[in-house]
């Protein structure tokens, strides 16, 4: 589906492969990344909806300072939480 959408619009398209029972999502991943020249689809990991959302936010932040500021705060908060984990 991501390839169909990408073929119809000049806007960025992000494909999110879903885990499947037959191949664990590899079939979904390959159907998204194997696009012909001229039909680009950004693709994240199988089940990577959160990273797809963050990628979209990063794209939007390029032209919206308020989104860029909130993204920076989110990244800083995530870094703090990860740094505080005791190993």
Backbone as XML, in Angstrom:
<?xml version="1.0"?>
<chain id="A" units="angstrom">
  <residue number="1" name="UNK">
    <atom name="N" x="0.816" y="-1.196" z="0.000"/>
    <atom name="CA" x="0.000" y="0.000" z="0.000"/>
    <atom name="C" x="0.861" y="1.262" z="0.000"/>
  </residue>
  <residue number="2" name="UNK">
    <atom name="N" x="1.990" y="1.237" z="0.723"/>
    <atom name="CA" x="2.850" y="2.427" z="0.762"/>
    <atom name="C" x="3.354" y="2.788" z="-0.632"/>
  </residue>
  <residue number="3" name="UNK">
    <atom name="N" x="3.679" y="1.790" z="-1.432"/>
    <atom name="CA" x="4.152" y="2.044" z="-2.786"/>
    <atom name="C" x="3.082" y="2.658" z="-3.670"/>
  </residue>
  <residue number="4" name="UNK">
    <atom name="N" x="1.844" y="2.228" z="-3.499"/>
    <atom name="CA" x="0.731" y="2.792" z="-4.268"/>
    <atom name="C" x="0.559" y="4.264" z="-3.911"/>
  </residue>
  <residue number="5" name="UNK">
    <atom name="N" x="0.595" y="4.553" z="-2.612"/>
    <atom name="CA" x="0.456" y="5.940" z="-2.161"/>
    <atom name="C" x="1.614" y="6.779" z="-2.693"/>
  </residue>
  <residue number="6" name="UNK">
    <atom name="N" x="2.844" y="6.252" z="-2.582"/>
    <atom name="CA" x="4.025" y="6.997" z="-3.039"/>
    <atom name="C" x="3.971" y="7.276" z="-4.540"/>
  </residue>
  <residue number="7" name="UNK">
    <atom name="N" x="3.373" y="6.376" z="-5.298"/>
    <atom name="CA" x="3.273" y="6.574" z="-6.744"/>
    <atom name="C" x="2.265" y="7.666" z="-7.099"/>
  </residue>
  <residue number="8" name="UNK">
    <atom name="N" x="1.364" y="7.966" z="-6.179"/>
    <atom name="CA" x="0.286" y="8.925" z="-6.454"/>
    <atom name="C" x="0.529" y="10.319" z="-5.884"/>
  </residue>
  <residue number="9" name="UNK">
    <atom name="N" x="1.574" y="10.496" z="-5.060"/>
    <atom name="CA" x="1.789" y="11.792" z="-4.411"/>
    <atom name="C" x="3.262" y="12.178" z="-4.422"/>
  </residue>
  <residue number="10" name="UNK">
    <atom name="N" x="3.555" y="13.473" z="-4.474"/>
    <atom name="CA" x="4.946" y="13.918" z="-4.354"/>
    <atom name="C" x="5.373" y="14.066" z="-2.890"/>
  </residue>
  <residue number="11" name="UNK">
    <atom name="N" x="4.447" y="13.855" z="-1.963"/>
    <atom name="CA" x="4.757" y="13.996" z="-0.538"/>
    <atom name="C" x="5.528" y="12.782" z="-0.025"/>
  </residue>
  <residue number="12" name="UNK">
    <atom name="N" x="6.269" y="12.940" z="1.080"/>
    <atom name="CA" x="6.976" y="11.791" z="1.655"/>
    <atom name="C" x="5.986" y="10.723" z="2.130"/>
  </residue>
  <residue number="13" name="UNK">
    <atom name="N" x="6.350" y="9.482" z="1.932"/>
    <atom name="CA" x="5.543" y="8.350" z="2.393"/>
    <atom name="C" x="6.434" y="7.479" z="3.266"/>
  </residue>
  <residue number="14" name="UNK">
    <atom name="N" x="5.912" y="7.092" z="4.416"/>
    <atom name="CA" x="6.641" y="6.224" z="5.337"/>
    <atom name="C" x="5.905" y="4.894" z="5.403"/>
  </residue>
  <residue number="15" name="UNK">
    <atom name="N" x="6.603" y="3.822" z="5.067"/>
    <atom name="CA" x="6.019" y="2.485" z="5.125"/>
    <atom name="C" x="6.374" y="1.812" z="6.437"/>
  </residue>
  <residue number="16" name="UNK">
    <atom name="N" x="5.373" y="1.194" z="7.057"/>
    <atom name="CA" x="5.577" y="0.468" z="8.317"/>
    <atom name="C" x="5.201" y="-0.993" z="8.081"/>
  </residue>
  <residue number="17" name="UNK">
    <atom name="N" x="6.193" y="-1.861" z="7.916"/>
    <atom name="CA" x="5.878" y="-3.272" z="7.732"/>
    <atom name="C" x="5.297" y="-3.860" z="9.023"/>
  </residue>
  <residue number="18" name="UNK">
    <atom name="N" x="4.298" y="-4.712" z="8.862"/>
    <atom name="CA" x="3.679" y="-5.325" z="10.040"/>
    <atom name="C" x="4.116" y="-6.780" z="10.153"/>
  </residue>
  <residue number="19" name="UNK">
    <atom name="N" x="4.170" y="-7.254" z="11.395"/>
    <atom name="CA" x="4.532" y="-8.650" z="11.646"/>
    <atom name="C" x="3.416" y="-9.539" z="11.100"/>
  </residue>
  <residue number="20" name="UNK">
    <atom name="N" x="3.815" y="-10.579" z="10.380"/>
    <atom name="CA" x="2.850" y="-11.530" z="9.836"/>
    <atom name="C" x="3.140" y="-12.917" z="10.384"/>
  </residue>
  <residue number="21" name="UNK">
    <atom name="N" x="2.161" y="-13.794" z="10.306"/>
    <atom name="CA" x="2.348" y="-15.148" z="10.833"/>
    <atom name="C" x="3.225" y="-16.004" z="9.933"/>
  </residue>
  <residue number="22" name="UNK">
    <atom name="N" x="3.146" y="-15.775" z="8.634"/>
    <atom name="CA" x="3.866" y="-16.665" z="7.726"/>
    <atom name="C" x="5.369" y="-16.415" z="7.688"/>
  </residue>
  <residue number="23" name="UNK">
    <atom name="N" x="5.772" y="-15.147" z="7.660"/>
    <atom name="CA" x="7.204" y="-14.851" z="7.543"/>
    <atom name="C" x="7.683" y="-13.863" z="8.600"/>
  </residue>
  <residue number="24" name="UNK">
    <atom name="N" x="6.892" y="-13.640" z="9.615"/>
    <atom name="CA" x="7.298" y="-12.746" z="10.691"/>
    <atom name="C" x="7.390" y="-11.283" z="10.291"/>
  </residue>
  <residue number="25" name="UNK">
    <atom name="N" x="6.874" y="-10.946" z="9.130"/>
    <atom name="CA" x="6.902" y="-9.562" z="8.669"/>
    <atom name="C" x="7.891" y="-9.308" z="7.548"/>
  </residue>
  <residue number="26" name="UNK">
    <atom name="N" x="8.739" y="-10.289" z="7.259"/>
    <atom name="CA" x="9.720" y="-10.108" z="6.186"/>
    <atom name="C" x="9.019" y="-9.867" z="4.847"/>
  </residue>
  <residue number="27" name="UNK">
    <atom name="N" x="7.918" y="-10.565" z="4.616"/>
    <atom name="CA" x="7.160" y="-10.362" z="3.383"/>
    <atom name="C" x="6.633" y="-8.932" z="3.296"/>
  </residue>
  <residue number="28" name="UNK">
    <atom name="N" x="6.161" y="-8.421" z="4.416"/>
    <atom name="CA" x="5.665" y="-7.043" z="4.471"/>
    <atom name="C" x="6.802" y="-6.052" z="4.228"/>
  </residue>
  <residue number="29" name="UNK">
    <atom name="N" x="7.946" y="-6.296" z="4.862"/>
    <atom name="CA" x="9.110" y="-5.425" z="4.693"/>
    <atom name="C" x="9.556" y="-5.382" z="3.233"/>
  </residue>
  <residue number="30" name="UNK">
    <atom name="N" x="9.682" y="-6.544" z="2.626"/>
    <atom name="CA" x="10.153" y="-6.596" z="1.239"/>
    <atom name="C" x="9.179" y="-5.935" z="0.275"/>
  </residue>
  <residue number="31" name="UNK">
    <atom name="N" x="7.881" y="-6.036" z="0.554"/>
    <atom name="CA" x="6.908" y="-5.411" z="-0.348"/>
    <atom name="C" x="6.973" y="-3.890" z="-0.277"/>
  </residue>
  <residue number="32" name="UNK">
    <atom name="N" x="7.519" y="-3.362" z="0.809"/>
    <atom name="CA" x="7.635" y="-1.908" z="0.948"/>
    <atom name="C" x="8.961" y="-1.397" z="0.385"/>
  </residue>
  <residue number="33" name="UNK">
    <atom name="N" x="10.041" y="-2.100" z="0.654"/>
    <atom name="CA" x="11.353" y="-1.578" z="0.242"/>
    <atom name="C" x="11.671" y="-1.826" z="-1.231"/>
  </residue>
  <residue number="34" name="UNK">
    <atom name="N" x="11.019" y="-2.775" z="-1.862"/>
    <atom name="CA" x="11.305" y="-3.095" z="-3.262"/>
    <atom name="C" x="10.451" y="-2.250" z="-4.198"/>
  </residue>
  <residue number="35" name="UNK">
    <atom name="N" x="10.708" y="-0.954" z="-4.203"/>
    <atom name="CA" x="9.970" y="-0.032" z="-5.060"/>
    <atom name="C" x="10.799" y="0.283" z="-6.303"/>
  </residue>
  <residue number="36" name="UNK">
    <atom name="N" x="10.140" y="0.516" z="-7.423"/>
    <atom name="CA" x="10.882" y="0.884" z="-8.631"/>
    <atom name="C" x="11.475" y="2.289" z="-8.501"/>
  </residue>
  <residue number="37" name="UNK">
    <atom name="N" x="12.456" y="2.578" z="-9.320"/>
    <atom name="CA" x="13.061" y="3.912" z="-9.333"/>
    <atom name="C" x="11.974" y="4.955" z="-9.545"/>
  </residue>
  <residue number="38" name="UNK">
    <atom name="N" x="12.051" y="6.022" z="-8.787"/>
    <atom name="CA" x="11.083" y="7.099" z="-8.910"/>
    <atom name="C" x="9.901" y="6.985" z="-7.967"/>
  </residue>
  <residue number="39" name="UNK">
    <atom name="N" x="9.846" y="5.888" z="-7.191"/>
    <atom name="CA" x="8.766" y="5.706" z="-6.217"/>
    <atom name="C" x="9.405" y="5.468" z="-4.846"/>
  </residue>
  <residue number="40" name="UNK">
    <atom name="N" x="9.955" y="6.534" z="-4.242"/>
    <atom name="CA" x="10.633" y="6.360" z="-2.960"/>
    <atom name="C" x="9.648" y="6.188" z="-1.803"/>
  </residue>
  <residue number="41" name="UNK">
    <atom name="N" x="9.978" y="5.254" z="-0.920"/>
    <atom name="CA" x="9.207" y="5.047" z="0.307"/>
    <atom name="C" x="10.208" y="4.924" z="1.450"/>
  </residue>
  <residue number="42" name="UNK">
    <atom name="N" x="10.109" y="5.817" z="2.426"/>
    <atom name="CA" x="10.923" y="5.667" z="3.635"/>
    <atom name="C" x="10.349" y="4.475" z="4.393"/>
  </residue>
  <residue number="43" name="UNK">
    <atom name="N" x="11.204" y="3.612" z="4.892"/>
    <atom name="CA" x="10.734" y="2.396" z="5.548"/>
    <atom name="C" x="11.405" y="2.253" z="6.903"/>
  </residue>
  <residue number="44" name="UNK">
    <atom name="N" x="10.622" y="1.867" z="7.895"/>
    <atom name="CA" x="11.143" y="1.622" z="9.235"/>
    <atom name="C" x="11.097" y="0.119" z="9.503"/>
  </residue>
  <residue number="45" name="UNK">
    <atom name="N" x="11.530" y="-0.289" z="10.666"/>
    <atom name="CA" x="11.591" y="-1.703" z="11.020"/>
    <atom name="C" x="10.201" y="-2.333" z="11.097"/>
  </residue>
  <residue number="46" name="UNK">
    <atom name="N" x="10.171" y="-3.636" z="11.044"/>
    <atom name="CA" x="8.917" y="-4.371" z="11.209"/>
    <atom name="C" x="8.322" y="-3.994" z="12.564"/>
  </residue>
  <residue number="47" name="UNK">
    <atom name="N" x="7.082" y="-3.539" z="12.544"/>
    <atom name="CA" x="6.419" y="-3.105" z="13.774"/>
    <atom name="C" x="6.923" y="-1.767" z="14.286"/>
  </residue>
  <residue number="48" name="UNK">
    <atom name="N" x="7.581" y="-1.000" z="13.442"/>
    <atom name="CA" x="8.224" y="0.244" z="13.870"/>
    <atom name="C" x="7.351" y="1.481" z="13.767"/>
  </residue>
  <residue number="49" name="UNK">
    <atom name="N" x="6.107" y="1.383" z="14.178"/>
    <atom name="CA" x="5.192" y="2.526" z="14.060"/>
    <atom name="C" x="5.670" y="3.735" z="14.865"/>
  </residue>
  <residue number="50" name="UNK">
    <atom name="N" x="6.259" y="3.492" z="16.031"/>
    <atom name="CA" x="6.732" y="4.624" z="16.843"/>
    <atom name="C" x="7.845" y="5.377" z="16.110"/>
  </residue>
  <residue number="51" name="UNK">
    <atom name="N" x="8.781" y="4.650" z="15.518"/>
    <atom name="CA" x="9.845" y="5.318" z="14.763"/>
    <atom name="C" x="9.299" y="5.996" z="13.512"/>
  </residue>
  <residue number="52" name="UNK">
    <atom name="N" x="8.263" y="5.432" z="12.907"/>
    <atom name="CA" x="7.637" y="6.079" z="11.752"/>
    <atom name="C" x="7.044" y="7.418" z="12.166"/>
  </residue>
  <residue number="53" name="UNK">
    <atom name="N" x="6.391" y="7.436" z="13.317"/>
    <atom name="CA" x="5.812" y="8.688" z="13.814"/>
    <atom name="C" x="6.905" y="9.708" z="14.099"/>
  </residue>
  <residue number="54" name="UNK">
    <atom name="N" x="7.992" y="9.264" z="14.721"/>
    <atom name="CA" x="9.093" y="10.182" z="15.019"/>
    <atom name="C" x="9.759" y="10.691" z="13.738"/>
  </residue>
  <residue number="55" name="UNK">
    <atom name="N" x="9.855" y="9.859" z="12.729"/>
    <atom name="CA" x="10.404" y="10.298" z="11.446"/>
    <atom name="C" x="9.511" y="11.366" z="10.822"/>
  </residue>
  <residue number="56" name="UNK">
    <atom name="N" x="8.206" y="11.158" z="10.889"/>
    <atom name="CA" x="7.269" y="12.154" z="10.359"/>
    <atom name="C" x="7.389" y="13.471" z="11.120"/>
  </residue>
  <residue number="57" name="UNK">
    <atom name="N" x="7.529" y="13.387" z="12.440"/>
    <atom name="CA" x="7.681" y="14.599" z="13.252"/>
    <atom name="C" x="8.968" y="15.324" z="12.877"/>
  </residue>
  <residue number="58" name="UNK">
    <atom name="N" x="10.041" y="14.583" z="12.648"/>
    <atom name="CA" x="11.298" y="15.220" z="12.235"/>
    <atom name="C" x="11.138" y="15.948" z="10.906"/>
  </residue>
  <residue number="59" name="UNK">
    <atom name="N" x="10.383" y="15.371" z="9.986"/>
    <atom name="CA" x="10.133" y="16.038" z="8.701"/>
    <atom name="C" x="9.340" y="17.322" z="8.914"/>
  </residue>
  <residue number="60" name="UNK">
    <atom name="N" x="8.309" y="17.249" z="9.728"/>
    <atom name="CA" x="7.487" y="18.428" z="10.003"/>
    <atom name="C" x="8.282" y="19.507" z="10.731"/>
  </residue>
  <residue number="61" name="UNK">
    <atom name="N" x="9.207" y="19.081" z="11.588"/>
    <atom name="CA" x="10.005" y="20.029" z="12.370"/>
    <atom name="C" x="10.918" y="20.881" z="11.490"/>
  </residue>
  <residue number="62" name="UNK">
    <atom name="N" x="11.185" y="20.441" z="10.286"/>
    <atom name="CA" x="12.021" y="21.224" z="9.377"/>
    <atom name="C" x="11.402" y="22.575" z="9.041"/>
  </residue>
  <residue number="63" name="UNK">
    <atom name="N" x="10.085" y="22.652" z="9.083"/>
    <atom name="CA" x="9.422" y="23.903" z="8.705"/>
    <atom name="C" x="8.504" y="24.454" z="9.791"/>
  </residue>
  <residue number="64" name="UNK">
    <atom name="N" x="8.579" y="23.893" z="10.998"/>
    <atom name="CA" x="7.719" y="24.362" z="12.086"/>
    <atom name="C" x="8.534" y="24.394" z="13.382"/>
  </residue>
  <residue number="65" name="UNK">
    <atom name="N" x="8.883" y="25.591" z="13.827"/>
    <atom name="CA" x="9.748" y="25.731" z="14.997"/>
    <atom name="C" x="9.101" y="25.180" z="16.262"/>
  </residue>
  <residue number="66" name="UNK">
    <atom name="N" x="7.795" y="25.319" z="16.407"/>
    <atom name="CA" x="7.117" y="24.797" z="17.599"/>
    <atom name="C" x="7.253" y="23.276" z="17.667"/>
  </residue>
  <residue number="67" name="UNK">
    <atom name="N" x="7.092" y="22.618" z="16.531"/>
    <atom name="CA" x="7.272" y="21.164" z="16.499"/>
    <atom name="C" x="8.730" y="20.819" z="16.766"/>
  </residue>
  <residue number="68" name="UNK">
    <atom name="N" x="9.648" y="21.585" z="16.203"/>
    <atom name="CA" x="11.079" y="21.342" z="16.426"/>
    <atom name="C" x="11.426" y="21.459" z="17.907"/>
  </residue>
  <residue number="69" name="UNK">
    <atom name="N" x="10.857" y="22.448" z="18.579"/>
    <atom name="CA" x="11.128" y="22.631" z="20.008"/>
    <atom name="C" x="10.586" y="21.460" z="20.825"/>
  </residue>
  <residue number="70" name="UNK">
    <atom name="N" x="9.380" y="21.017" z="20.502"/>
    <atom name="CA" x="8.794" y="19.886" z="21.231"/>
    <atom name="C" x="9.563" y="18.601" z="20.950"/>
  </residue>
  <residue number="71" name="UNK">
    <atom name="N" x="10.032" y="18.438" z="19.725"/>
    <atom name="CA" x="10.832" y="17.265" z="19.384"/>
    <atom name="C" x="12.134" y="17.273" z="20.165"/>
  </residue>
  <residue number="72" name="UNK">
    <atom name="N" x="12.797" y="18.426" z="20.230"/>
    <atom name="CA" x="14.042" y="18.539" z="20.985"/>
    <atom name="C" x="13.806" y="18.181" z="22.453"/>
  </residue>
  <residue number="73" name="UNK">
    <atom name="N" x="12.718" y="18.662" z="23.033"/>
    <atom name="CA" x="12.389" y="18.350" z="24.426"/>
    <atom name="C" x="12.152" y="16.848" z="24.598"/>
  </residue>
  <residue number="74" name="UNK">
    <atom name="N" x="11.470" y="16.238" z="23.648"/>
    <atom name="CA" x="11.214" y="14.794" z="23.702"/>
    <atom name="C" x="12.525" y="14.013" z="23.652"/>
  </residue>
  <residue number="75" name="UNK">
    <atom name="N" x="13.406" y="14.395" z="22.737"/>
    <atom name="CA" x="14.695" y="13.712" z="22.599"/>
    <atom name="C" x="15.528" y="13.882" z="23.862"/>
  </residue>
  <residue number="76" name="UNK">
    <atom name="N" x="15.560" y="15.093" z="24.413"/>
    <atom name="CA" x="16.313" y="15.337" z="25.646"/>
    <atom name="C" x="15.759" y="14.511" z="26.797"/>
  </residue>
  <residue number="77" name="UNK">
    <atom name="N" x="14.426" y="14.431" z="26.903"/>
    <atom name="CA" x="13.792" y="13.643" z="27.957"/>
    <atom name="C" x="14.118" y="12.163" z="27.794"/>
  </residue>
  <residue number="78" name="UNK">
    <atom name="N" x="14.072" y="11.670" z="26.571"/>
    <atom name="CA" x="14.391" y="10.271" z="26.313"/>
    <atom name="C" x="15.843" y="9.980" z="26.692"/>
  </residue>
  <residue number="79" name="UNK">
    <atom name="N" x="16.742" y="10.893" z="26.348"/>
    <atom name="CA" x="18.154" y="10.723" z="26.687"/>
    <atom name="C" x="18.339" y="10.675" z="28.206"/>
  </residue>
  <residue number="80" name="UNK">
    <atom name="N" x="17.636" y="11.551" z="28.921"/>
    <atom name="CA" x="17.711" y="11.568" z="30.392"/>
    <atom name="C" x="17.236" y="10.243" z="30.977"/>
  </residue>
  <residue number="81" name="UNK">
    <atom name="N" x="16.093" y="9.756" z="30.493"/>
    <atom name="CA" x="15.544" y="8.503" z="31.016"/>
    <atom name="C" x="16.489" y="7.335" z="30.753"/>
  </residue>
  <residue number="82" name="UNK">
    <atom name="N" x="17.079" y="7.290" z="29.580"/>
    <atom name="CA" x="17.998" y="6.202" z="29.257"/>
    <atom name="C" x="19.266" y="6.308" z="30.097"/>
  </residue>
  <residue number="83" name="UNK">
    <atom name="N" x="19.760" y="7.518" z="30.293"/>
    <atom name="CA" x="20.983" y="7.721" z="31.080"/>
    <atom name="C" x="20.797" y="7.349" z="32.541"/>
  </residue>
  <residue number="84" name="UNK">
    <atom name="N" x="19.568" y="7.428" z="33.026"/>
    <atom name="CA" x="19.326" y="7.149" z="34.444"/>
    <atom name="C" x="19.121" y="5.667" z="34.735"/>
  </residue>
  <residue number="85" name="UNK">
    <atom name="N" x="19.086" y="4.835" z="33.709"/>
    <atom name="CA" x="18.890" y="3.399" z="33.913"/>
    <atom name="C" x="20.159" y="2.798" z="34.502"/>
  </residue>
  <residue number="86" name="UNK">
    <atom name="N" x="19.993" y="2.084" z="35.593"/>
    <atom name="CA" x="21.121" y="1.408" z="36.242"/>
    <atom name="C" x="21.346" y="0.059" z="35.571"/>
  </residue>
  <residue number="87" name="UNK">
    <atom name="N" x="22.556" y="-0.164" z="35.108"/>
    <atom name="CA" x="22.881" y="-1.433" z="34.448"/>
    <atom name="C" x="23.559" y="-2.382" z="35.391"/>
  </residue>
</chain>
